[in-house]
């Protein structure tokens, strides 16, 4: 399972192998851009 971290307000888009890394990247981006909302999506690998 990997996770896609995606920002609703800009082109920020990152794929990470673990939930901890993904939520960490999301928090970091939101801290850097206070008005941006980052969502994390599960990526199902067939
Ligand atoms: Zn952003």
mmCIF file of the protein (N, C-alpha, C, O) and its ligand, coordinates in Angstrom:
data_MODEL
# 
_entry.id   MODEL 
# 
loop_
_entity.id 
_entity.type 
_entity.pdbx_number_of_molecules 
1 polymer     1 
2 non-polymer 1 
# 
_entity_poly.entity_id                      1 
_entity_poly.type                           'polypeptide(L)' 
_entity_poly.nstd_linkage                   no 
_entity_poly.nstd_monomer                   no 
_entity_poly.pdbx_seq_one_letter_code       
;(UNK)(UNK)(UNK)(UNK)(UNK)(UNK)(UNK)(UNK)(UNK)(UNK)(UNK)(UNK)(UNK)(UNK)(UNK)(UNK)
(UNK)(UNK)(UNK)(UNK)(UNK)(UNK)(UNK)(UNK)(UNK)(UNK)(UNK)(UNK)(UNK)(UNK)(UNK)(UNK)
(UNK)(UNK)(UNK)(UNK)(UNK)(UNK)(UNK)(UNK)(UNK)(UNK)(UNK)(UNK)(UNK)(UNK)
;
_entity_poly.pdbx_seq_one_letter_code_can   XXXXXXXXXXXXXXXXXXXXXXXXXXXXXXXXXXXXXXXXXXXXXX 
_entity_poly.pdbx_strand_id                 A 
# 
loop_
_entity_poly_seq.entity_id 
_entity_poly_seq.num 
_entity_poly_seq.mon_id 
_entity_poly_seq.hetero 
1 1  UNK n 
1 2  UNK n 
1 3  UNK n 
1 4  UNK n 
1 5  UNK n 
1 6  UNK n 
1 7  UNK n 
1 8  UNK n 
1 9  UNK n 
1 10 UNK n 
1 11 UNK n 
1 12 UNK n 
1 13 UNK n 
1 14 UNK n 
1 15 UNK n 
1 16 UNK n 
1 17 UNK n 
1 18 UNK n 
1 19 UNK n 
1 20 UNK n 
1 21 UNK n 
1 22 UNK n 
1 23 UNK n 
1 24 UNK n 
1 25 UNK n 
1 26 UNK n 
1 27 UNK n 
1 28 UNK n 
1 29 UNK n 
1 30 UNK n 
1 31 UNK n 
1 32 UNK n 
1 33 UNK n 
1 34 UNK n 
1 35 UNK n 
1 36 UNK n 
1 37 UNK n 
1 38 UNK n 
1 39 UNK n 
1 40 UNK n 
1 41 UNK n 
1 42 UNK n 
1 43 UNK n 
1 44 UNK n 
1 45 UNK n 
1 46 UNK n 
# 
loop_
_struct_asym.id 
_struct_asym.entity_id 
A 1 
B 2 
# 
loop_
_chem_comp.id 
_chem_comp.type 
_chem_comp.mon_nstd_flag 
UNK 'L-peptide linking' . 
ZN  non-polymer         . 
# 
_pdbx_entity_nonpoly.entity_id   2 
_pdbx_entity_nonpoly.name        ? 
_pdbx_entity_nonpoly.comp_id     ZN 
# 
_pdbx_nonpoly_scheme.asym_id         B 
_pdbx_nonpoly_scheme.entity_id       2 
_pdbx_nonpoly_scheme.mon_id          ZN 
_pdbx_nonpoly_scheme.ndb_seq_num     1 
_pdbx_nonpoly_scheme.pdb_seq_num     101 
_pdbx_nonpoly_scheme.auth_seq_num    101 
_pdbx_nonpoly_scheme.pdb_mon_id      ZN 
_pdbx_nonpoly_scheme.auth_mon_id     ZN 
_pdbx_nonpoly_scheme.pdb_strand_id   A 
_pdbx_nonpoly_scheme.pdb_ins_code    . 
# 
loop_
_atom_site.group_PDB 
_atom_site.id 
_atom_site.type_symbol 
_atom_site.label_atom_id 
_atom_site.label_alt_id 
_atom_site.label_comp_id 
_atom_site.label_asym_id 
_atom_site.label_entity_id 
_atom_site.label_seq_id 
_atom_site.pdbx_PDB_ins_code 
_atom_site.Cartn_x 
_atom_site.Cartn_y 
_atom_site.Cartn_z 
_atom_site.occupancy 
_atom_site.B_iso_or_equiv 
_atom_site.pdbx_formal_charge 
_atom_site.auth_seq_id 
_atom_site.auth_comp_id 
_atom_site.auth_asym_id 
_atom_site.auth_atom_id 
_atom_site.pdbx_PDB_model_num 
ATOM   1   N  N  . UNK A 1 1  ? 0.849  -1.204 0.000  1.00 0.00 ? 1   UNK A N  1 
ATOM   2   C  CA . UNK A 1 1  ? 0.000  0.000  0.000  1.00 0.00 ? 1   UNK A CA 1 
ATOM   3   C  C  . UNK A 1 1  ? 0.873  1.237  0.000  1.00 0.00 ? 1   UNK A C  1 
ATOM   4   O  O  . UNK A 1 1  ? 1.817  1.349  0.782  1.00 0.00 ? 1   UNK A O  1 
ATOM   5   N  N  . UNK A 1 2  ? 0.545  2.172  -0.891 1.00 0.00 ? 2   UNK A N  1 
ATOM   6   C  CA . UNK A 1 2  ? 1.227  3.452  -0.833 1.00 0.00 ? 2   UNK A CA 1 
ATOM   7   C  C  . UNK A 1 2  ? 0.179  4.557  -0.790 1.00 0.00 ? 2   UNK A C  1 
ATOM   8   O  O  . UNK A 1 2  ? -1.013 4.318  -0.985 1.00 0.00 ? 2   UNK A O  1 
ATOM   9   N  N  . UNK A 1 3  ? 0.643  5.743  -0.535 1.00 0.00 ? 3   UNK A N  1 
ATOM   10  C  CA . UNK A 1 3  ? -0.271 6.861  -0.294 1.00 0.00 ? 3   UNK A CA 1 
ATOM   11  C  C  . UNK A 1 3  ? 0.087  8.037  -1.177 1.00 0.00 ? 3   UNK A C  1 
ATOM   12  O  O  . UNK A 1 3  ? 1.259  8.360  -1.373 1.00 0.00 ? 3   UNK A O  1 
ATOM   13  N  N  . UNK A 1 4  ? -0.944 8.665  -1.702 1.00 0.00 ? 4   UNK A N  1 
ATOM   14  C  CA . UNK A 1 4  ? -0.745 9.867  -2.478 1.00 0.00 ? 4   UNK A CA 1 
ATOM   15  C  C  . UNK A 1 4  ? -1.155 11.071 -1.644 1.00 0.00 ? 4   UNK A C  1 
ATOM   16  O  O  . UNK A 1 4  ? -2.266 11.143 -1.120 1.00 0.00 ? 4   UNK A O  1 
ATOM   17  N  N  . UNK A 1 5  ? -0.231 12.007 -1.539 1.00 0.00 ? 5   UNK A N  1 
ATOM   18  C  CA . UNK A 1 5  ? -0.481 13.241 -0.801 1.00 0.00 ? 5   UNK A CA 1 
ATOM   19  C  C  . UNK A 1 5  ? -0.737 14.325 -1.835 1.00 0.00 ? 5   UNK A C  1 
ATOM   20  O  O  . UNK A 1 5  ? 0.105  14.585 -2.694 1.00 0.00 ? 5   UNK A O  1 
ATOM   21  N  N  . UNK A 1 6  ? -1.913 14.959 -1.750 1.00 0.00 ? 6   UNK A N  1 
ATOM   22  C  CA . UNK A 1 6  ? -2.308 15.899 -2.791 1.00 0.00 ? 6   UNK A CA 1 
ATOM   23  C  C  . UNK A 1 6  ? -2.875 17.169 -2.161 1.00 0.00 ? 6   UNK A C  1 
ATOM   24  O  O  . UNK A 1 6  ? -3.684 17.123 -1.234 1.00 0.00 ? 6   UNK A O  1 
ATOM   25  N  N  . UNK A 1 7  ? -2.425 18.294 -2.691 1.00 0.00 ? 7   UNK A N  1 
ATOM   26  C  CA . UNK A 1 7  ? -2.891 19.577 -2.180 1.00 0.00 ? 7   UNK A CA 1 
ATOM   27  C  C  . UNK A 1 7  ? -4.038 20.096 -3.043 1.00 0.00 ? 7   UNK A C  1 
ATOM   28  O  O  . UNK A 1 7  ? -3.971 20.063 -4.272 1.00 0.00 ? 7   UNK A O  1 
ATOM   29  N  N  . UNK A 1 8  ? -5.097 20.577 -2.379 1.00 0.00 ? 8   UNK A N  1 
ATOM   30  C  CA . UNK A 1 8  ? -6.247 21.132 -3.098 1.00 0.00 ? 8   UNK A CA 1 
ATOM   31  C  C  . UNK A 1 8  ? -5.963 22.514 -3.662 1.00 0.00 ? 8   UNK A C  1 
ATOM   32  O  O  . UNK A 1 8  ? -6.683 22.978 -4.547 1.00 0.00 ? 8   UNK A O  1 
ATOM   33  N  N  . UNK A 1 9  ? -4.927 23.179 -3.166 1.00 0.00 ? 9   UNK A N  1 
ATOM   34  C  CA . UNK A 1 9  ? -4.700 24.583 -3.488 1.00 0.00 ? 9   UNK A CA 1 
ATOM   35  C  C  . UNK A 1 9  ? -3.540 24.841 -4.443 1.00 0.00 ? 9   UNK A C  1 
ATOM   36  O  O  . UNK A 1 9  ? -3.397 25.951 -4.956 1.00 0.00 ? 9   UNK A O  1 
ATOM   37  N  N  . UNK A 1 10 ? -2.709 23.823 -4.688 1.00 0.00 ? 10  UNK A N  1 
ATOM   38  C  CA . UNK A 1 10 ? -1.599 24.009 -5.613 1.00 0.00 ? 10  UNK A CA 1 
ATOM   39  C  C  . UNK A 1 10 ? -1.260 22.666 -6.258 1.00 0.00 ? 10  UNK A C  1 
ATOM   40  O  O  . UNK A 1 10 ? -2.014 21.702 -6.120 1.00 0.00 ? 10  UNK A O  1 
ATOM   41  N  N  . UNK A 1 11 ? -0.139 22.601 -6.956 1.00 0.00 ? 11  UNK A N  1 
ATOM   42  C  CA . UNK A 1 11 ? 0.228  21.403 -7.705 1.00 0.00 ? 11  UNK A CA 1 
ATOM   43  C  C  . UNK A 1 11 ? 0.976  20.362 -6.872 1.00 0.00 ? 11  UNK A C  1 
ATOM   44  O  O  . UNK A 1 11 ? 1.427  19.345 -7.399 1.00 0.00 ? 11  UNK A O  1 
ATOM   45  N  N  . UNK A 1 12 ? 1.102  20.618 -5.590 1.00 0.00 ? 12  UNK A N  1 
ATOM   46  C  CA . UNK A 1 12 ? 1.806  19.668 -4.720 1.00 0.00 ? 12  UNK A CA 1 
ATOM   47  C  C  . UNK A 1 12 ? 1.160  18.286 -4.815 1.00 0.00 ? 12  UNK A C  1 
ATOM   48  O  O  . UNK A 1 12 ? -0.039 18.125 -4.587 1.00 0.00 ? 12  UNK A O  1 
ATOM   49  N  N  . UNK A 1 13 ? 1.973  17.307 -5.154 1.00 0.00 ? 13  UNK A N  1 
ATOM   50  C  CA . UNK A 1 13 ? 1.469  15.963 -5.395 1.00 0.00 ? 13  UNK A CA 1 
ATOM   51  C  C  . UNK A 1 13 ? 2.623  14.995 -5.188 1.00 0.00 ? 13  UNK A C  1 
ATOM   52  O  O  . UNK A 1 13 ? 3.615  15.041 -5.915 1.00 0.00 ? 13  UNK A O  1 
ATOM   53  N  N  . UNK A 1 14 ? 2.495  14.127 -4.208 1.00 0.00 ? 14  UNK A N  1 
ATOM   54  C  CA . UNK A 1 14 ? 3.617  13.276 -3.845 1.00 0.00 ? 14  UNK A CA 1 
ATOM   55  C  C  . UNK A 1 14 ? 3.116  11.882 -3.499 1.00 0.00 ? 14  UNK A C  1 
ATOM   56  O  O  . UNK A 1 14 ? 2.048  11.722 -2.908 1.00 0.00 ? 14  UNK A O  1 
ATOM   57  N  N  . UNK A 1 15 ? 3.905  10.870 -3.876 1.00 0.00 ? 15  UNK A N  1 
ATOM   58  C  CA . UNK A 1 15 ? 3.528  9.501  -3.561 1.00 0.00 ? 15  UNK A CA 1 
ATOM   59  C  C  . UNK A 1 15 ? 4.525  8.925  -2.575 1.00 0.00 ? 15  UNK A C  1 
ATOM   60  O  O  . UNK A 1 15 ? 5.734  8.976  -2.802 1.00 0.00 ? 15  UNK A O  1 
ATOM   61  N  N  . UNK A 1 16 ? 4.017  8.372  -1.474 1.00 0.00 ? 16  UNK A N  1 
ATOM   62  C  CA . UNK A 1 16 ? 4.891  7.884  -0.416 1.00 0.00 ? 16  UNK A CA 1 
ATOM   63  C  C  . UNK A 1 16 ? 4.511  6.467  -0.022 1.00 0.00 ? 16  UNK A C  1 
ATOM   64  O  O  . UNK A 1 16 ? 3.367  6.041  -0.183 1.00 0.00 ? 16  UNK A O  1 
ATOM   65  N  N  . UNK A 1 17 ? 5.502  5.744  0.499  1.00 0.00 ? 17  UNK A N  1 
ATOM   66  C  CA . UNK A 1 17 ? 5.309  4.323  0.757  1.00 0.00 ? 17  UNK A CA 1 
ATOM   67  C  C  . UNK A 1 17 ? 4.533  4.043  2.038  1.00 0.00 ? 17  UNK A C  1 
ATOM   68  O  O  . UNK A 1 17 ? 3.929  2.978  2.170  1.00 0.00 ? 17  UNK A O  1 
ATOM   69  N  N  . UNK A 1 18 ? 4.538  4.980  2.985  1.00 0.00 ? 18  UNK A N  1 
ATOM   70  C  CA . UNK A 1 18 ? 3.895  4.694  4.262  1.00 0.00 ? 18  UNK A CA 1 
ATOM   71  C  C  . UNK A 1 18 ? 3.025  5.833  4.757  1.00 0.00 ? 18  UNK A C  1 
ATOM   72  O  O  . UNK A 1 18 ? 3.190  6.989  4.365  1.00 0.00 ? 18  UNK A O  1 
ATOM   73  N  N  . UNK A 1 19 ? 2.075  5.468  5.647  1.00 0.00 ? 19  UNK A N  1 
ATOM   74  C  CA . UNK A 1 19 ? 1.158  6.456  6.191  1.00 0.00 ? 19  UNK A CA 1 
ATOM   75  C  C  . UNK A 1 19 ? 1.916  7.526  6.982  1.00 0.00 ? 19  UNK A C  1 
ATOM   76  O  O  . UNK A 1 19 ? 1.609  8.713  6.880  1.00 0.00 ? 19  UNK A O  1 
ATOM   77  N  N  . UNK A 1 20 ? 2.897  7.104  7.763  1.00 0.00 ? 20  UNK A N  1 
ATOM   78  C  CA . UNK A 1 20 ? 3.645  8.047  8.597  1.00 0.00 ? 20  UNK A CA 1 
ATOM   79  C  C  . UNK A 1 20 ? 4.340  9.080  7.720  1.00 0.00 ? 20  UNK A C  1 
ATOM   80  O  O  . UNK A 1 20 ? 4.288  10.277 8.004  1.00 0.00 ? 20  UNK A O  1 
ATOM   81  N  N  . UNK A 1 21 ? 4.996  8.616  6.647  1.00 0.00 ? 21  UNK A N  1 
ATOM   82  C  CA . UNK A 1 21 ? 5.669  9.532  5.727  1.00 0.00 ? 21  UNK A CA 1 
ATOM   83  C  C  . UNK A 1 21 ? 4.660  10.458 5.050  1.00 0.00 ? 21  UNK A C  1 
ATOM   84  O  O  . UNK A 1 21 ? 4.906  11.653 4.887  1.00 0.00 ? 21  UNK A O  1 
ATOM   85  N  N  . UNK A 1 22 ? 3.517  9.881  4.656  1.00 0.00 ? 22  UNK A N  1 
ATOM   86  C  CA . UNK A 1 22 ? 2.512  10.672 3.951  1.00 0.00 ? 22  UNK A CA 1 
ATOM   87  C  C  . UNK A 1 22 ? 1.931  11.764 4.847  1.00 0.00 ? 22  UNK A C  1 
ATOM   88  O  O  . UNK A 1 22 ? 1.809  12.915 4.428  1.00 0.00 ? 22  UNK A O  1 
ATOM   89  N  N  . UNK A 1 23 ? 1.574  11.402 6.080  1.00 0.00 ? 23  UNK A N  1 
ATOM   90  C  CA . UNK A 1 23 ? 0.987  12.410 6.965  1.00 0.00 ? 23  UNK A CA 1 
ATOM   91  C  C  . UNK A 1 23 ? 2.026  13.440 7.366  1.00 0.00 ? 23  UNK A C  1 
ATOM   92  O  O  . UNK A 1 23 ? 1.702  14.608 7.578  1.00 0.00 ? 23  UNK A O  1 
ATOM   93  N  N  . UNK A 1 24 ? 3.271  13.007 7.471  1.00 0.00 ? 24  UNK A N  1 
ATOM   94  C  CA . UNK A 1 24 ? 4.349  13.943 7.772  1.00 0.00 ? 24  UNK A CA 1 
ATOM   95  C  C  . UNK A 1 24 ? 4.544  14.950 6.642  1.00 0.00 ? 24  UNK A C  1 
ATOM   96  O  O  . UNK A 1 24 ? 4.722  16.142 6.890  1.00 0.00 ? 24  UNK A O  1 
ATOM   97  N  N  . UNK A 1 25 ? 4.509  14.464 5.397  1.00 0.00 ? 25  UNK A N  1 
ATOM   98  C  CA . UNK A 1 25 ? 4.643  15.353 4.234  1.00 0.00 ? 25  UNK A CA 1 
ATOM   99  C  C  . UNK A 1 25 ? 3.467  16.310 4.160  1.00 0.00 ? 25  UNK A C  1 
ATOM   100 O  O  . UNK A 1 25 ? 3.638  17.482 3.823  1.00 0.00 ? 25  UNK A O  1 
ATOM   101 N  N  . UNK A 1 26 ? 2.269  15.818 4.473  1.00 0.00 ? 26  UNK A N  1 
ATOM   102 C  CA . UNK A 1 26 ? 1.066  16.654 4.451  1.00 0.00 ? 26  UNK A CA 1 
ATOM   103 C  C  . UNK A 1 26 ? 1.154  17.757 5.500  1.00 0.00 ? 26  UNK A C  1 
ATOM   104 O  O  . UNK A 1 26 ? 0.883  18.922 5.208  1.00 0.00 ? 26  UNK A O  1 
ATOM   105 N  N  . UNK A 1 27 ? 1.530  17.388 6.710  1.00 0.00 ? 27  UNK A N  1 
ATOM   106 C  CA . UNK A 1 27 ? 1.672  18.383 7.782  1.00 0.00 ? 27  UNK A CA 1 
ATOM   107 C  C  . UNK A 1 27 ? 2.704  19.432 7.423  1.00 0.00 ? 27  UNK A C  1 
ATOM   108 O  O  . UNK A 1 27 ? 2.509  20.624 7.660  1.00 0.00 ? 27  UNK A O  1 
ATOM   109 N  N  . UNK A 1 28 ? 3.818  18.969 6.840  1.00 0.00 ? 28  UNK A N  1 
ATOM   110 C  CA . UNK A 1 28 ? 4.898  19.878 6.485  1.00 0.00 ? 28  UNK A CA 1 
ATOM   111 C  C  . UNK A 1 28 ? 4.433  20.891 5.436  1.00 0.00 ? 28  UNK A C  1 
ATOM   112 O  O  . UNK A 1 28 ? 4.732  22.081 5.535  1.00 0.00 ? 28  UNK A O  1 
ATOM   113 N  N  . UNK A 1 29 ? 3.699  20.405 4.431  1.00 0.00 ? 29  UNK A N  1 
ATOM   114 C  CA . UNK A 1 29 ? 3.207  21.300 3.387  1.00 0.00 ? 29  UNK A CA 1 
ATOM   115 C  C  . UNK A 1 29 ? 2.200  22.298 3.969  1.00 0.00 ? 29  UNK A C  1 
ATOM   116 O  O  . UNK A 1 29 ? 2.238  23.482 3.635  1.00 0.00 ? 29  UNK A O  1 
ATOM   117 N  N  . UNK A 1 30 ? 1.305  21.827 4.834  1.00 0.00 ? 30  UNK A N  1 
ATOM   118 C  CA . UNK A 1 30 ? 0.312  22.718 5.441  1.00 0.00 ? 30  UNK A CA 1 
ATOM   119 C  C  . UNK A 1 30 ? 0.971  23.735 6.363  1.00 0.00 ? 30  UNK A C  1 
ATOM   120 O  O  . UNK A 1 30 ? 0.492  24.860 6.499  1.00 0.00 ? 30  UNK A O  1 
ATOM   121 N  N  . UNK A 1 31 ? 2.071  23.336 6.996  1.00 0.00 ? 31  UNK A N  1 
ATOM   122 C  CA . UNK A 1 31 ? 2.792  24.271 7.859  1.00 0.00 ? 31  UNK A CA 1 
ATOM   123 C  C  . UNK A 1 31 ? 3.460  25.354 7.023  1.00 0.00 ? 31  UNK A C  1 
ATOM   124 O  O  . UNK A 1 31 ? 3.557  26.511 7.434  1.00 0.00 ? 31  UNK A O  1 
ATOM   125 N  N  . UNK A 1 32 ? 3.923  24.946 5.827  1.00 0.00 ? 32  UNK A N  1 
ATOM   126 C  CA . UNK A 1 32 ? 4.627  25.870 4.947  1.00 0.00 ? 32  UNK A CA 1 
ATOM   127 C  C  . UNK A 1 32 ? 3.654  26.820 4.258  1.00 0.00 ? 32  UNK A C  1 
ATOM   128 O  O  . UNK A 1 32 ? 3.944  28.002 4.074  1.00 0.00 ? 32  UNK A O  1 
ATOM   129 N  N  . UNK A 1 33 ? 2.486  26.281 3.879  1.00 0.00 ? 33  UNK A N  1 
ATOM   130 C  CA . UNK A 1 33 ? 1.458  27.086 3.205  1.00 0.00 ? 33  UNK A CA 1 
ATOM   131 C  C  . UNK A 1 33 ? 0.182  27.000 4.047  1.00 0.00 ? 33  UNK A C  1 
ATOM   132 O  O  . UNK A 1 33 ? -0.642 26.103 3.869  1.00 0.00 ? 33  UNK A O  1 
ATOM   133 N  N  . UNK A 1 34 ? 0.043  27.954 4.964  1.00 0.00 ? 34  UNK A N  1 
ATOM   134 C  CA . UNK A 1 34 ? -1.010 27.871 5.976  1.00 0.00 ? 34  UNK A CA 1 
ATOM   135 C  C  . UNK A 1 34 ? -2.416 27.722 5.451  1.00 0.00 ? 34  UNK A C  1 
ATOM   136 O  O  . UNK A 1 34 ? -3.259 27.144 6.137  1.00 0.00 ? 34  UNK A O  1 
ATOM   137 N  N  . UNK A 1 35 ? -2.709 28.228 4.244  1.00 0.00 ? 35  UNK A N  1 
ATOM   138 C  CA . UNK A 1 35 ? -4.078 28.201 3.739  1.00 0.00 ? 35  UNK A CA 1 
ATOM   139 C  C  . UNK A 1 35 ? -4.359 26.985 2.859  1.00 0.00 ? 35  UNK A C  1 
ATOM   140 O  O  . UNK A 1 35 ? -5.478 26.817 2.375  1.00 0.00 ? 35  UNK A O  1 
ATOM   141 N  N  . UNK A 1 36 ? -3.343 26.129 2.649  1.00 0.00 ? 36  UNK A N  1 
ATOM   142 C  CA . UNK A 1 36 ? -3.536 24.974 1.766  1.00 0.00 ? 36  UNK A CA 1 
ATOM   143 C  C  . UNK A 1 36 ? -4.087 23.784 2.538  1.00 0.00 ? 36  UNK A C  1 
ATOM   144 O  O  . UNK A 1 36 ? -3.766 23.584 3.709  1.00 0.00 ? 36  UNK A O  1 
ATOM   145 N  N  . UNK A 1 37 ? -4.909 23.010 1.873  1.00 0.00 ? 37  UNK A N  1 
ATOM   146 C  CA . UNK A 1 37 ? -5.477 21.802 2.466  1.00 0.00 ? 37  UNK A CA 1 
ATOM   147 C  C  . UNK A 1 37 ? -4.924 20.588 1.718  1.00 0.00 ? 37  UNK A C  1 
ATOM   148 O  O  . UNK A 1 37 ? -5.140 20.440 0.515  1.00 0.00 ? 37  UNK A O  1 
ATOM   149 N  N  . UNK A 1 38 ? -4.218 19.731 2.433  1.00 0.00 ? 38  UNK A N  1 
ATOM   150 C  CA . UNK A 1 38 ? -3.622 18.546 1.826  1.00 0.00 ? 38  UNK A CA 1 
ATOM   151 C  C  . UNK A 1 38 ? -4.442 17.321 2.213  1.00 0.00 ? 38  UNK A C  1 
ATOM   152 O  O  . UNK A 1 38 ? -4.760 17.126 3.386  1.00 0.00 ? 38  UNK A O  1 
ATOM   153 N  N  . UNK A 1 39 ? -4.782 16.495 1.225  1.00 0.00 ? 39  UNK A N  1 
ATOM   154 C  CA . UNK A 1 39 ? -5.507 15.259 1.503  1.00 0.00 ? 39  UNK A CA 1 
ATOM   155 C  C  . UNK A 1 39 ? -4.627 14.065 1.142  1.00 0.00 ? 39  UNK A C  1 
ATOM   156 O  O  . UNK A 1 39 ? -3.768 14.146 0.263  1.00 0.00 ? 39  UNK A O  1 
ATOM   157 N  N  . UNK A 1 40 ? -4.862 12.963 1.839  1.00 0.00 ? 40  UNK A N  1 
ATOM   158 C  CA . UNK A 1 40 ? -4.072 11.745 1.627  1.00 0.00 ? 40  UNK A CA 1 
ATOM   159 C  C  . UNK A 1 40 ? -4.997 10.660 1.091  1.00 0.00 ? 40  UNK A C  1 
ATOM   160 O  O  . UNK A 1 40 ? -6.065 10.398 1.643  1.00 0.00 ? 40  UNK A O  1 
ATOM   161 N  N  . UNK A 1 41 ? -4.561 10.039 0.006  1.00 0.00 ? 41  UNK A N  1 
ATOM   162 C  CA . UNK A 1 41 ? -5.374 9.018  -0.647 1.00 0.00 ? 41  UNK A CA 1 
ATOM   163 C  C  . UNK A 1 41 ? -4.634 7.680  -0.658 1.00 0.00 ? 41  UNK A C  1 
ATOM   164 O  O  . UNK A 1 41 ? -3.437 7.628  -0.940 1.00 0.00 ? 41  UNK A O  1 
ATOM   165 N  N  . UNK A 1 42 ? -5.350 6.608  -0.351 1.00 0.00 ? 42  UNK A N  1 
ATOM   166 C  CA . UNK A 1 42 ? -4.783 5.265  -0.490 1.00 0.00 ? 42  UNK A CA 1 
ATOM   167 C  C  . UNK A 1 42 ? -4.638 4.931  -1.963 1.00 0.00 ? 42  UNK A C  1 
ATOM   168 O  O  . UNK A 1 42 ? -5.549 5.167  -2.756 1.00 0.00 ? 42  UNK A O  1 
ATOM   169 N  N  . UNK A 1 43 ? -3.493 4.383  -2.322 1.00 0.00 ? 43  UNK A N  1 
ATOM   170 C  CA . UNK A 1 43 ? -3.307 3.919  -3.696 1.00 0.00 ? 43  UNK A CA 1 
ATOM   171 C  C  . UNK A 1 43 ? -3.323 2.393  -3.693 1.00 0.00 ? 43  UNK A C  1 
ATOM   172 O  O  . UNK A 1 43 ? -2.462 1.746  -3.096 1.00 0.00 ? 43  UNK A O  1 
ATOM   173 N  N  . UNK A 1 44 ? -4.310 1.843  -4.366 1.00 0.00 ? 44  UNK A N  1 
ATOM   174 C  CA . UNK A 1 44 ? -4.389 0.395  -4.480 1.00 0.00 ? 44  UNK A CA 1 
ATOM   175 C  C  . UNK A 1 44 ? -3.508 -0.054 -5.642 1.00 0.00 ? 44  UNK A C  1 
ATOM   176 O  O  . UNK A 1 44 ? -3.723 0.346  -6.786 1.00 0.00 ? 44  UNK A O  1 
ATOM   177 N  N  . UNK A 1 45 ? -2.526 -0.882 -5.342 1.00 0.00 ? 45  UNK A N  1 
ATOM   178 C  CA . UNK A 1 45 ? -1.644 -1.402 -6.372 1.00 0.00 ? 45  UNK A CA 1 
ATOM   179 C  C  . UNK A 1 45 ? -2.139 -2.781 -6.791 1.00 0.00 ? 45  UNK A C  1 
ATOM   180 O  O  . UNK A 1 45 ? -2.213 -3.696 -5.971 1.00 0.00 ? 45  UNK A O  1 
ATOM   181 N  N  . UNK A 1 46 ? -2.472 -2.923 -8.051 1.00 0.00 ? 46  UNK A N  1 
ATOM   182 C  CA . UNK A 1 46 ? -3.013 -4.198 -8.533 1.00 0.00 ? 46  UNK A CA 1 
ATOM   183 C  C  . UNK A 1 46 ? -1.904 -5.250 -8.608 1.00 0.00 ? 46  UNK A C  1 
ATOM   184 O  O  . UNK A 1 46 ? -2.161 -6.391 -8.993 1.00 0.00 ? 46  UNK A O  1 
HETATM 185 ZN ZN . ZN  B 2 .  ? -0.324 23.456 -1.566 1.00 0.00 ? 101 ZN  A ZN 1 
# 
